[in-house]
Amino acid sequence: MKKLFGKLADGTEIHSWSLANGGTRLKVLDYGGIVQSLEIPDRSGRYANVSLGFDTIEDYVAQSPYFGALIGRYGNRIGKGRFTLDGKAYQVGVNDGVNSLHGGADGFDKRVWDVEPFTEGSDVGLYLYCTSVDGEMGYPGTLEVKVAYTLTGHGDWRIDYEATTDQATVVNLTSHVYWNLAGESSGTIYDHELEIAASRYTPVDSGLIPTGEPAAVAGTPFDFRRTKTVGEDIRVAHQQLLYAKGFDHNWVLDKGVTAEPVAVATLRDPSSGRAMTISTTEPGLQFYSGNFLDGTLVGTGGTLYRQGDGLCLETQHFPDSPNRPSFPSTVLRPGQVYRTTTVHSFAS
């Protein structure tokens, strides 16, 4: 179902698109490809919106910390917004101190996407399209992007990303939903139980740019190979946690890049019984514990979002990969097709 959500300052109409299937309810905006709400039942069958967001388009435009958005051209950070590709230096938009974050100040999260509903067998979904022209935010090549949001007959939310280019470029697309499986206005996620299938992570400097080679999680707060609560080690006096004010790091998934999605993380809220398993083809997972939510944003539930009221689990290639030849490549060339898939499976 398509419904008017609001208008941008220039009069552009923004719509919400509602989907329901397999017990999952999803509402998406054509502005930023934003997941405005995602509702799933608890162990007693009671529904709650488990994603953080706003009630108005004005709030998304003015102050959103990427709530629910599609991220591109390059998810996560590029150090100083600079990289060299095929011997040519590029400077892309800087919007996070001296670094580039999530594609720059005018990334895909601020684009109005073309939307086309579809039904395939027992699945329902939306195709989202946009074109990023050569030189936009400093990136080379005209990039044609297609993203499919699918609700399966089992209630899974599947994201399929696809892109092509007419010049060599770098691409790293992801989704920036803030999750709280107890419900978006229920308080912190520190008692959520998390497991990540990763033996290494990428340490960062004070600007949250990877310093080099991955490090072992063993013996550190970053070890989620066995289930533990998000809050168990978040206050440990560890330099990496001090830099990020919590967790805001890339985990190097043990499986690496795969042709088909493989389960890599499970999040569970003990109070409601809601659980989510993430499967992906990607080699990395950025776990962000909502450290910079500061009590100034009023969410869809009418409450202020404070530190730790939601967390992100962003499937991706690694941050600053264009400057790190040892990391999996994010280069896309003419004639190639960028394809990645992430699936969110829910249970209670």
Backbone hydrogen bonds in HBPLUS format (Angstrom, degrees):
<---DONOR---> <-ACCEPTOR-->    atom                        ^
c    i                          cat <-CA-CA->   ^        H-A-AA   ^      H-
h    n   atom  resd res      DA  || num        DHA   H-A  angle D-A-AA Bond
n    s   type  num  typ     dist DA aas  dist angle  dist       angle   num
A0018-SER N   A0001-MET O   2.82 MM  17  5.02 158.8  1.86 141.4 148.2     1
A0003-LYS N   A0016-SER O   2.88 MM  13  5.26 151.9  1.96 152.2 158.9     2
A0016-SER N   A0003-LYS O   2.72 MM  13  5.26 162.5  1.75 160.0 164.9     3
A0005-PHE N   A0014-ILE O   2.71 MM   9  5.52 163.6  1.73 149.5 152.1     4
A0006-GLY N   A0014-ILE O   3.20 MM   8  5.31 146.4  2.32 145.9 143.8     5
A0014-ILE N   A0006-GLY O   2.78 MM   8  5.31 169.5  1.79 159.6 155.9     6
A0008-LEU N   A0012-THR O   2.84 MM   4  5.17 159.1  1.89 147.2 152.6     7
A0011-GLY N   A0008-LEU O   2.88 MM   3  5.25 162.1  1.91 118.7 122.1     8
A0030-ASP N   A0015-HIS O   3.13 MM  15  5.93 151.1  2.22 158.9 165.4     9
A0017-TRP N   A0028-VAL O   2.69 MM  11  5.12 150.8  1.77 149.1 159.6    10
A0028-VAL N   A0017-TRP O   2.89 MM  11  5.12 163.0  1.92 143.9 148.3    11
A0019-LEU N   A0026-LEU O   2.78 MM   7  5.11 160.9  1.81 158.5 163.0    12
A0026-LEU N   A0019-LEU O   2.82 MM   7  5.11 167.6  1.83 148.0 152.3    13
A0021-ASN N   A0024-THR O   2.96 MM   3  5.48 157.5  2.01 153.5 160.8    14
A0024-THR N   A0021-ASN O   2.96 MM   3  5.48 170.2  1.97 124.6 127.7    15
A0025-ARG N   A0039-GLU O   3.00 MM  14  4.97 164.5  2.03 147.2 150.7    16
A0039-GLU N   A0025-ARG O   2.77 MM  14  4.97 159.5  1.81 147.5 154.1    17
A0027-LYS N   A0037-SER O   2.94 MM  10  5.22 160.9  1.98 157.3 153.1    18
A0036-GLN N   A0027-LYS O   2.81 MM   9  5.54 136.0  2.01 141.5 154.4    19
A0037-SER N   A0027-LYS O   3.38 MM  10  5.22 155.4  2.44 137.4 135.8    20
A0029-LEU N   A0034-ILE O   2.77 MM   5  5.06 156.8  1.82 146.3 154.5    21
A0113-TRP N   A0030-ASP O   2.74 MM  83  5.13 164.9  1.77 160.3 156.1    22
A0034-ILE N   A0031-TYR O   3.38 MM   3  6.37 166.0  2.40 125.7 126.6    23
A0032-GLY N   A0111-ARG O   2.67 MM  79  5.17 171.8  1.68 173.3 170.3    24
A0070-LEU N   A0032-GLY O   2.90 MM  38  5.84 175.7  1.90 176.6 176.4    25
A0035-VAL N   A0068-GLY O   2.81 MM  33  4.56 155.4  1.87 119.2 125.2    26
A0050-VAL N   A0038-LEU O   2.85 MM  12  5.87 164.9  1.87 167.6 162.5    27
A0040-ILE N   A0048-ALA O   3.24 MM   8  5.96 147.9  2.35 154.9 152.3    28
A0048-ALA N   A0040-ILE O   3.23 MM   8  5.96 144.5  2.37 139.0 145.1    29
A0042-ASP N   A0046-ARG O   2.79 MM   4  5.31 135.8  1.98 128.8 140.8    30
A0045-GLY N   A0042-ASP O   2.92 MM   3  5.13 165.3  1.94 114.9 118.5    31
A0043-ARG N   A0272-SER O   2.99 MM 229  6.20 163.9  2.02 177.0 176.0    32
A0184-GLU N   A0049-ASN O   2.89 MM 135  6.02 149.5  1.99 171.9 167.7    33
A0180-ASN N   A0050-VAL O   2.92 MM 130  5.03 152.9  1.99 136.6 139.0    34
A0052-LEU N   A0178-TYR O   2.98 MM 126  5.40 153.2  2.05 143.9 152.5    35
A0300-THR N   A0053-GLY O   3.06 MM 247  5.79 123.7  2.39 132.2 136.4    36
A0060-TYR N   A0056-THR O   3.41 MM   4  6.80 158.9  2.46 142.2 147.3    37
A0061-VAL N   A0057-ILE O   2.97 MM   4  6.20 159.0  2.02 154.8 160.0    38
A0062-ALA N   A0058-GLU O   2.96 MM   4  6.02 160.5  2.00 146.6 152.3    39
A0063-GLN N   A0059-ASP O   2.98 MM   4  5.71 165.3  2.00 150.5 153.1    40
A0069-ALA N   A0066-TYR O   3.26 MM   3  5.43 174.1  2.26 123.5 125.3    41
A0068-GLY N   A0176-HIS O   3.01 MM 108  4.96 129.2  2.27 124.1 118.3    42
A0176-HIS N   A0069-ALA O   2.88 MM 107  5.21 151.9  1.96 149.5 158.4    43
A0071-ILE N   A0174-THR O   2.86 MM 103  5.22 163.8  1.89 158.1 155.2    44
A0174-THR N   A0071-ILE O   3.30 MM 103  5.22 152.5  2.38 131.3 137.4    45
A0108-PHE N   A0072-GLY O   3.02 MM  36  5.09 166.5  2.04 132.7 135.7    46
A0172-ASN N   A0073-ARG O   2.92 MM  99  6.18 162.5  1.95 160.7 156.7    47
A0075-GLY N   A0172-ASN O   2.53 MM  97  5.21 156.9  1.58 143.5 152.4    48
A0102-HIS N   A0076-ASN O   2.89 MM  26  4.94 155.6  1.95 131.2 139.3    49
A0320-ASP N   A0077-ARG O   2.73 MM 243  5.74 138.6  1.90 172.8 169.6    50
A0078-ILE N   A0100-SER O   2.93 MM  22  5.15 145.8  2.05 138.5 146.6    51
A0081-GLY N   A0078-ILE O   2.99 MM   3  5.13 163.2  2.02 121.9 124.0    52
A0100-SER N   A0078-ILE O   3.10 MM  22  5.15 176.9  2.10 151.7 151.9    53
A0082-ARG N   A0079-GLY O   3.21 MM   3  6.35 176.0  2.21 132.9 132.2    54
A0092-VAL N   A0081-GLY O   2.72 MM  11  4.99 167.5  1.73 153.9 157.0    55
A0083-PHE N   A0090-TYR O   3.19 MM   7  5.52 152.3  2.27 144.7 149.9    56
A0090-TYR N   A0083-PHE O   2.80 MM   7  5.52 157.9  1.85 169.0 176.6    57
A0085-LEU N   A0088-LYS O   2.89 MM   3  5.34 158.8  1.94 152.2 150.9    58
A0088-LYS N   A0085-LEU O   3.05 MM   3  5.34 167.2  2.07 114.5 118.0    59
A0093-GLY N   A0137-MET O   3.06 MM  44  5.23 143.6  2.19 137.0 138.5    60
A0095-ASN N   A0099-ASN O   3.01 MM   4  6.34 137.1  2.20 142.2 148.6    61
A0096-ASP N   A0099-ASN O   2.92 MM   3  5.05 148.3  2.02 160.3 154.9    62
A0099-ASN N   A0096-ASP O   3.06 MM   3  5.05 160.6  2.10 119.9 120.0    63
A0104-GLY N   A0101-LEU O   3.09 MM   3  5.53 168.9  2.10 120.1 123.3    64
A0110-LYS N   A0107-GLY O   3.01 MM   3  5.82 168.0  2.03 123.0 126.9    65
A0111-ARG N   A0108-PHE O   3.21 MM   3  5.07 169.5  2.22 105.1 107.6    66
A0114-ASP N   A0129-TYR O   3.02 MM  15  5.03 161.6  2.05 150.7 150.3    67
A0129-TYR N   A0114-ASP O   2.83 MM  15  5.03 153.5  1.90 143.4 151.5    68
A0116-GLU N   A0127-TYR O   2.87 MM  11  5.03 150.0  1.96 144.8 152.0    69
A0127-TYR N   A0116-GLU O   2.79 MM  11  5.03 166.1  1.81 141.7 146.4    70
A0118-PHE N   A0125-GLY O   2.89 MM   7  5.31 150.6  1.98 140.3 137.9    71
A0125-GLY N   A0118-PHE O   2.94 MM   7  5.31 149.0  2.04 156.3 151.5    72
A0120-GLU N   A0123-ASP O   2.95 MM   3  5.15 157.4  2.00 135.1 142.5    73
A0123-ASP N   A0120-GLU O   2.91 MM   3  5.15 161.8  1.94 132.2 132.4    74
A0124-VAL N   A0151-LEU O   3.08 MM  27  5.46 166.0  2.10 152.3 155.2    75
A0151-LEU N   A0124-VAL O   2.78 MM  27  5.46 170.6  1.78 171.0 174.3    76
A0126-LEU N   A0149-TYR O   2.82 MM  23  5.21 150.8  1.91 147.0 156.9    77
A0149-TYR N   A0126-LEU O   2.86 MM  23  5.21 163.8  1.89 159.1 162.3    78
A0128-LEU N   A0147-VAL O   2.72 MM  19  5.07 158.7  1.76 155.3 162.2    79
A0147-VAL N   A0128-LEU O   2.83 MM  19  5.07 161.7  1.86 150.1 156.1    80
A0130-CYS N   A0145-VAL O   3.17 MM  15  5.39 154.5  2.24 140.7 143.4    81
A0145-VAL N   A0130-CYS O   2.95 MM  15  5.39 170.1  1.96 178.1 175.9    82
A0132-SER N   A0143-LEU O   2.86 MM  11  5.03 168.6  1.88 152.3 155.6    83
A0143-LEU N   A0132-SER O   2.73 MM  11  5.03 155.7  1.79 154.0 155.7    84
A0136-GLU N   A0133-VAL O   3.04 MM   3  5.64 164.3  2.07 139.7 140.7    85
A0135-GLY N   A0139-TYR O   2.77 MM   4  4.97 144.7  1.90 162.5 164.7    86
A0138-GLY N   A0135-GLY O   2.86 MM   3  4.65 159.3  1.91 121.6 118.7    87
A0139-TYR N   A0136-GLU O   3.09 MM   3  5.69 164.9  2.12 125.1 124.3    88
A0144-GLU N   A0164-THR O   2.92 MM  20  5.35 160.0  1.96 151.5 158.0    89
A0164-THR N   A0144-GLU O   3.03 MM  20  5.35 146.3  2.14 140.4 150.9    90
A0146-LYS N   A0162-GLU O   2.85 MM  16  5.14 165.5  1.87 152.6 153.8    91
A0162-GLU N   A0146-LYS O   2.85 MM  16  5.14 129.7  2.10 151.6 165.8    92
A0148-ALA N   A0160-ASP O   2.87 MM  12  5.06 159.1  1.91 143.6 150.8    93
A0160-ASP N   A0148-ALA O   2.99 MM  12  5.06 156.8  2.05 140.2 147.7    94
A0150-THR N   A0158-ARG O   2.87 MM   8  5.02 165.2  1.89 152.5 155.8    95
A0158-ARG N   A0150-THR O   2.83 MM   8  5.02 165.4  1.85 152.1 156.3    96
A0152-THR N   A0156-ASP O   2.96 MM   4  5.24 157.8  2.01 145.2 152.1    97
A0155-GLY N   A0152-THR O   2.88 MM   3  5.13 162.6  1.91 111.5 117.0    98
A0157-TRP N   A0344-HIS O   2.89 MM 187  5.06 160.4  1.93 150.1 153.5    99
A0344-HIS N   A0157-TRP O   2.76 MM 187  5.06 164.8  1.78 145.3 150.8   100
A0159-ILE N   A0342-THR O   2.76 MM 183  5.26 164.9  1.78 163.2 168.4   101
A0342-THR N   A0159-ILE O   2.94 MM 183  5.26 157.0  1.99 149.2 156.7   102
A0161-TYR N   A0340-THR O   2.85 MM 179  5.27 167.5  1.87 159.0 162.9   103
A0340-THR N   A0161-TYR O   3.20 MM 179  5.27 151.7  2.28 131.6 137.2   104
A0163-ALA N   A0338-TYR O   2.99 MM 175  4.92 139.7  2.15 131.3 138.0   105
A0338-TYR N   A0163-ALA O   2.83 MM 175  4.92 165.1  1.85 157.4 156.8   106
A0169-THR N   A0332-LEU O   2.91 MM 163  5.40 156.0  1.97 153.6 161.6   107
A0332-LEU N   A0169-THR O   2.84 MM 163  5.40 162.8  1.87 142.8 147.3   108
A0171-VAL N   A0330-THR O   2.94 MM 159  5.60 156.2  2.00 153.8 158.6   109
A0179-TRP N   A0311-LEU O   2.61 MM 132  5.17 165.7  1.63 156.6 151.7   110
A0311-LEU N   A0179-TRP O   2.97 MM 132  5.17 150.3  2.06 132.8 141.4   111
A0183-GLY N   A0180-ASN O   2.93 MM   3  5.46 157.8  1.97 116.6 123.9   112
A0186-SER N   A0183-GLY O   3.13 MM   3  5.40 153.3  2.20 130.7 126.3   113
A0189-ILE N   A0308-GLY O   2.77 MM 119  5.92 145.2  1.89 170.1 171.9   114
A0192-HIS N   A0189-ILE O   2.99 MM   3  5.24 159.3  2.03 110.0 116.7   115
A0231-GLY N   A0190-TYR O   2.83 MM  41  4.20 153.0  1.90 135.0 127.2   116
A0230-VAL N   A0192-HIS O   2.90 MM  38  5.86 147.0  2.01 162.9 172.3   117
A0193-GLU N   A0268-ARG O   2.74 MM  75  5.04 165.0  1.76 156.0 158.1   118
A0268-ARG N   A0193-GLU O   2.83 MM  75  5.04 147.9  1.94 144.4 153.0   119
A0194-LEU N   A0228-LYS O   2.86 MM  34  5.70 172.1  1.86 155.3 153.3   120
A0228-LYS N   A0194-LEU O   3.21 MM  34  5.70 156.5  2.27 142.6 146.0   121
A0195-GLU N   A0266-THR O   2.95 MM  71  5.26 143.5  2.09 148.8 157.7   122
A0266-THR N   A0195-GLU O   2.98 MM  71  5.26 150.5  2.07 141.7 150.0   123
A0196-ILE N   A0224-PHE O   2.81 MM  28  5.21 160.2  1.85 127.9 134.8   124
A0198-ALA N   A0196-ILE O   2.90 MM   2  5.62 132.3  2.13 107.5  92.8   125
A0197-ALA N   A0264-VAL O   2.85 MM  67  5.14 167.6  1.86 154.8 156.9   126
A0254-ASP N   A0197-ALA O   3.04 MM  57  6.14 170.9  2.05 145.8 148.7   127
A0217-VAL N   A0199-SER O   2.96 MM  18  5.61 160.7  2.00 135.6 135.4   128
A0252-VAL N   A0200-ARG O   2.89 MM  52  5.31 155.3  1.95 128.2 135.3   129
A0201-TYR N   A0215-ALA O   2.92 MM  14  5.57 150.0  2.01 152.6 162.0   130
A0215-ALA N   A0201-TYR O   2.82 MM  14  5.57 157.8  1.87 163.4 169.2   131
A0202-THR N   A0250-ASN O   2.98 MM  48  5.70 151.7  2.06 161.5 168.7   132
A0211-THR N   A0203-PRO O   3.00 MM   8  6.09 154.0  2.07 139.7 142.7   133
A0205-ASP N   A0209-ILE O   2.91 MM   4  5.52 145.2  2.03 137.7 144.8   134
A0208-LEU N   A0205-ASP O   2.89 MM   3  5.18 160.6  1.93 119.6 121.7   135
A0220-THR N   A0217-VAL O   2.99 MM   3  5.47 143.1  2.13 149.8 144.9   136
A0223-ASP N   A0220-THR O   3.33 MM   3  5.90 158.9  2.38 121.7 121.1   137
A0232-GLU N   A0229-THR O   3.21 MM   3  5.32 156.6  2.27 103.7 110.7   138
A0236-VAL N   A0233-ASP O   3.11 MM   3  5.31 166.7  2.13 113.3 115.9   139
A0238-HIS N   A0236-VAL O   2.86 MM   2  5.67 125.1  2.16 112.5  96.0   140
A0241-LEU N   A0238-HIS O   2.96 MM   3  5.40 122.1  2.31 110.8 125.1   141
A0242-LEU N   A0238-HIS O   3.03 MM   4  6.35 148.9  2.13 152.5 162.2   142
A0243-TYR N   A0239-GLN O   2.96 MM   4  6.25 155.2  2.02 152.4 158.0   143
A0244-ALA N   A0240-GLN O   3.33 MM   4  6.54 158.8  2.37 142.7 147.0   144
A0245-LYS N   A0241-LEU O   2.78 MM   4  5.49 116.8  2.18 137.2 152.1   145
A0246-GLY N   A0241-LEU O   2.93 MM   5  4.68 137.0  2.12 133.4 140.4   146
A0289-SER N   A0247-PHE O   2.91 MM  42  5.34 157.9  1.96 151.9 150.8   147
A0249-HIS N   A0287-PHE O   3.30 MM  38  5.80 143.1  2.44 145.5 142.4   148
A0287-PHE N   A0249-HIS O   2.99 MM  38  5.80 146.5  2.11 172.0 168.8   149
A0251-TRP N   A0285-LEU O   2.77 MM  34  5.13 172.2  1.78 140.7 142.9   150
A0285-LEU N   A0251-TRP O   3.08 MM  34  5.13 145.5  2.20 137.8 147.0   151
A0253-LEU N   A0283-PRO O   2.96 MM  30  5.44 144.9  2.09 146.5 153.3   152
A0256-GLY N   A0253-LEU O   3.15 MM   3  5.69 151.1  2.24 115.3 122.5   153
A0258-THR N   A0281-THR O   3.09 MM  23  4.77 164.0  2.11 131.3 135.5   154
A0262-VAL N   A0280-THR O   2.97 MM  18  5.29 157.6  2.02 122.3 121.9   155
A0280-THR N   A0262-VAL O   2.98 MM  18  5.29 151.8  2.06 130.0 128.1   156
A0264-VAL N   A0278-ILE O   2.84 MM  14  5.99 171.5  1.85 165.2 163.4   157
A0265-ALA N   A0278-ILE O   3.41 MM  13  5.25 154.5  2.48 143.0 144.6   158
A0278-ILE N   A0265-ALA O   2.81 MM  13  5.25 164.3  1.84 152.1 157.4   159
A0267-LEU N   A0276-MET O   2.82 MM   9  5.22 162.2  1.85 154.8 160.7   160
A0276-MET N   A0267-LEU O   2.77 MM   9  5.22 155.2  1.83 155.9 162.6   161
A0269-ASP N   A0274-ARG O   2.90 MM   5  5.55 168.4  1.92 169.2 172.5   162
A0273-GLY N   A0269-ASP O   2.89 MM   4  5.63 146.7  2.01 156.4 167.2   163
A0275-ALA N   A0347-ALA O   2.79 MM  72  5.07 150.2  1.87 147.5 144.2   164
A0347-ALA N   A0275-ALA O   2.93 MM  72  5.07 149.2  2.03 142.0 142.9   165
A0277-THR N   A0345-SER O   2.83 MM  68  5.12 158.3  1.88 147.6 154.8   166
A0345-SER N   A0277-THR O   2.88 MM  68  5.12 170.5  1.89 152.4 155.5   167
A0279-SER N   A0343-VAL O   2.89 MM  64  5.09 160.7  1.93 148.6 155.0   168
A0343-VAL N   A0279-SER O   2.75 MM  64  5.09 162.0  1.78 149.2 154.7   169
A0281-THR N   A0341-THR O   3.02 MM  60  5.66 141.4  2.17 160.1 165.3   170
A0284-GLY N   A0316-GLN O   2.88 MM  32  5.11 134.7  2.09 171.8 170.8   171
A0316-GLN N   A0284-GLY O   3.00 MM  32  5.11 160.7  2.04 134.7 134.6   172
A0286-GLN N   A0314-GLU O   2.81 MM  28  4.87 167.3  1.82 140.8 141.1   173
A0314-GLU N   A0286-GLN O   2.87 MM  28  4.87 158.2  1.92 144.9 142.8   174
A0288-TYR N   A0312-CYS O   3.00 MM  24  5.01 160.8  2.04 137.6 143.6   175
A0312-CYS N   A0288-TYR O   2.80 MM  24  5.01 161.1  1.83 148.5 155.1   176
A0293-LEU N   A0290-GLY O   3.44 MM   3  5.80 170.8  2.45 111.2 113.4   177
A0308-GLY N   A0290-GLY O   3.02 MM  18  4.70 164.9  2.04 122.8 125.0   178
A0295-GLY N   A0305-TYR O   2.80 MM  10  5.06 134.5  2.01 150.7 145.7   179
A0305-TYR N   A0297-LEU O   2.80 MM   8  5.60 157.8  1.85 162.3 170.0   180
A0299-GLY N   A0303-THR O   2.92 MM   4  5.74 161.9  1.95 166.9 161.7   181
A0302-GLY N   A0299-GLY O   2.94 MM   3  5.39 163.4  1.97 117.0 121.1   182
A0309-ASP N   A0306-ARG O   2.98 MM   3  5.63 142.8  2.12 154.2 149.5   183
A0323-ASN N   A0320-ASP O   3.00 MM   3  5.63 153.4  2.07 118.3 126.2   184
A0324-ARG N   A0321-SER O   2.95 MM   3  4.81 167.1  1.96 109.8 113.6   185
A0327-PHE N   A0324-ARG O   2.94 MM   3  5.56 160.9  1.97 122.8 128.8   186
A0336-GLN N   A0333-ARG O   2.98 MM   3  5.61 159.3  2.02 141.4 145.2   187
